[in-house]
Amino acid sequence: MPEGDTVFRTARRLDEALTDAEVTRFDLRVPRFATLDLTGQTVHGVIPRGKHLLMRIGESTVHSHLRMDGAWFVYRAGERWKHPAFKVRAIIGTADREAVGVDIAEVEVVPTREEDQLVGYLGPDPLAADWDPAEAARRVSADTRSIHVALLDQRNVAGFGNEYAAELLFLRGILPTTPAPQVDVAALLDLGVRTIRANRDRRHRTFTGVDRPGQGTWVYGRAGRPCRRCGTLIRRGEQGADPTRERITFWCPVCQR
């Protein structure tokens, strides 16, 4: 699933392509909004909020969530798409650019003044200008579940997903099953903020500092392979009981205790 840094880069790309331009094509291929037409309205900006995208057009906000497979692509007006039309769920075009949403799981439109109905429940966002480390630490520390699950709960912190949870816990030497109240949450989040802010401007996300394919993670996706630090085989397991949430985690049984 795309995490906060991926969504941030997507929002920046869409914002650069569409902001201050007039919408000349508006096509949402979801039944609830199929007849909605915002052509003639001005794009005021595209804002990331955790894993959510908010595209403000006129007095409305087009909200999208990429989930596992979704992505937004920007094309020049008239340029041929690289994706089959049946996968396209949203098209927002201007005289110069077309933003094409492919395999997007969620698309909704609300009045901009009512955005909080969709994203108001989210915790502090480490990539936002109003990031509040004290509030984020308070929320995570108050969560009695495992630190892995608490870190993934978007009500605690908005933007971290499975990869970040696994890698940050490894870097701090924390076993994923450790109850959140037993963790130095402030230090963990400080590392998380520094890491996700560094990755937001990189072409390839990395936690090891190595920007080469297959070498950017310590534990994530490396089950059964030797730990890069101690050589112990990396383990894989699940946390939490909700099948709709990210549950898989990876850890080193020696480096994380």
N, C-alpha and C positions, 0 to 999 in steps of 0.2 A: 504494500500500500504506500502511495506517495506520502512522505512525511513533510513536516513544516517547511524545510528548506526548499524542497521541490515545489511546493505550492507557492512559496515566496517568489521563486524565479519565474514561475508561470504567470503570476500576477504582474510582475514587473514587465514581462514581455508583452502581455496583453495591454497593460497601461500605456506603454510606449507606443504601441500600434494604434490604439483607439481613442485615447483621451483627447477631449476637445473637438472631436470630429462628430459629424452628424450621421446617424444610423440610416443607411440606405437599404439594408436588407436585414430582416429580423424573422427568424424561423426556428421555433422551438418544437422539436418533434416528440413531444410528450402530450398525451391526450388532454391533460388538465389545462395546458397553456397553448394548445395548437392554434387557437384563433387569436391569440394576443398579438398586437402589432405595435411596436415601438419605433417604427420608421419615422424619421423627421425629428426625433429626440436627440439630444446631445449626450455623449458619453462623458461623465464627470470624473471617472476614475475607476480603477480596478484595485481592490484592497484584499490582501490575504488576511485571514483570521484563523490561526492554527492550520487545520487541514481544509478549511473552507475558502471559497472564492466569492467575493462580492463585487459584482459589476454594476456600478451605479449609472443608470441611463434615465435622463429626465428626472421624474420624481419617483422612479421605481428602481428596485435592486434585483438583478438576476443573480440568484444564489446557486452555486454548484458545488458538488463534492465529488472528487475523482474516484473515491473508493479504491478497488484493487487495480482496475485496468483503464480508468479514464484518463484523458489527456486533452489539452487544448493546443491547437496548432494555428499559426498565423501564416496566411498566404497573401500574396499580392492580389489585388482585384483581378479576376479573370484567370488566375493561375490554376492549373489543373491540380486537384487534390491527390494526395498519395494514399488516400484511404477510401475503401468502398463506401458508397453512399448509405448503405443499410446500417452502417455503424455510427453514422452521424446523428447526434441528438440535438445539436444546437448550431445555428449559423448566425453570427452577428457581423454584418459588413458595413463598411463605409466606402467612400469613393475610392480610397486607395488600398484598403486592407480588408481581409475577411478572417474572422476568428471562427474556427471550426472545432466544436466539441465532439470528441469521439469516445464512444463507450462510457459516457458519463452516467453514473448511477443515479444521481440526484440532480434535478433541475427544478427550481422554484422561482416564482416572482412575487415580491411583496412591495408595498410602498416603502421607500427608503426609511421613513420615520418609524417603521415597524421591524427593522432588521433584527432588533434584539429578540424578537419572537423566534428567530432561527439560530442565533449564535450567542444570545445573552447568557446562556448557561455555561459557556466556556470559561475555563480558568485563565490566568494570565498567559500571554503569548510571549515566549522569549525573543521573538523577532519583531515584536511591536515596539513602538516608541514609548508606550506606557507600561512596559514590562515592570511588574511589581514582584521582586524576589521574595520579600517578606510574606506577602499574601500567598504566593505559590508554595513556599516552604510550609506555611501554616496548614494549607489544604492537604498537602502530601503527608505531613507528619500526623495529621488527624485521621488519616485513613488507616484502619486496622488490618487491612489485607496485606498481602505480600508487596514488597517494594516494586516488583516488576509490574504487578497489576495496578498499583497506585500511580506509578509513573505513566502508564498508558491511559489512565482515565482522563479524558479531555476536560472533565469538570475540575480537575486539579491543576493540570498544566495543558495548554493547547499547543499541539504541534509534534510532540514526541510519539513515535511509533515503535514497532517491535525492534527494528534495527538499532535505533538510538537507545532503547531500554537495555538491550543486551550488551551493547558496546560500552555504555556508560557504567553499568554495573561491573563489568570486567575491569575497566580502568580504575574504578574505586575499590576493587577487591571485595565486592559484596555478592553474596549468594542470592540469586533471584527470589528464593523463598523466604528471605528474612522479612519479618514484619516491618512495615514502614516506620512505625514509631521508634524502632531500635536503630535506625539509620541516621547518620549525619546528613540530613536532607539538604541543608543549606549548602554544604560542600558539593554534594552530588549535583544539585541544580546549577551551582556556579560553573562546574565543569560542563554541564549540558549546554548552558547558554554560550559559553566560549566556543564550544565545538560546533553547535548549529550555526552560530554567526560566522564562523570561519568557513563552513561548508556552503553557506548560501551563495557565495560568489565563486565557488569552484565548479569546474565542469563535471568532475567526478567526486562524489562524496568519499571522504577518507577519515578513518579514526586512527590509523597507524602512522599517518604522515606520508605514506607511500601512494603516489598517484599512478598506479599501474593496475591493469585488470587483474582481479583476483587477489590483490594484496592490500586492500583498503580496510579490511575488518580483522579484528582479533578473534572473535568467536562466532559472530552471526553467519549462519549458513555453512559452518565448518564442522558440523557434527561428525565424529569419527576420525577427524584429522588431528594431528598433534598441535598442541598449544604453541603459539609462536614464542612464548616466554619459557615454559618449563618442559614442553614435549608431551605432557599428559593429553590423552585423547579428549577432545571436546565433547560434551554431552548435550543432548537435546531433550526438551520436555515441554509440558504444557502448564500454564497457570490460568486459574479462573475457570468458571463453568459456563459462561455465556458463549455459545457457538458463533454469534455474530461479531464477536470482538477478536482482536488479535491475541492469541494465547501462546504461541510457540516461542520458546526462549532457548538460548544456548549459553553454556557456561563452562568454565574450567574448574573441576573439582579441587584443584590444588591452589590455583591463584585466587579463587573466590571462596571465602569461608564465612 
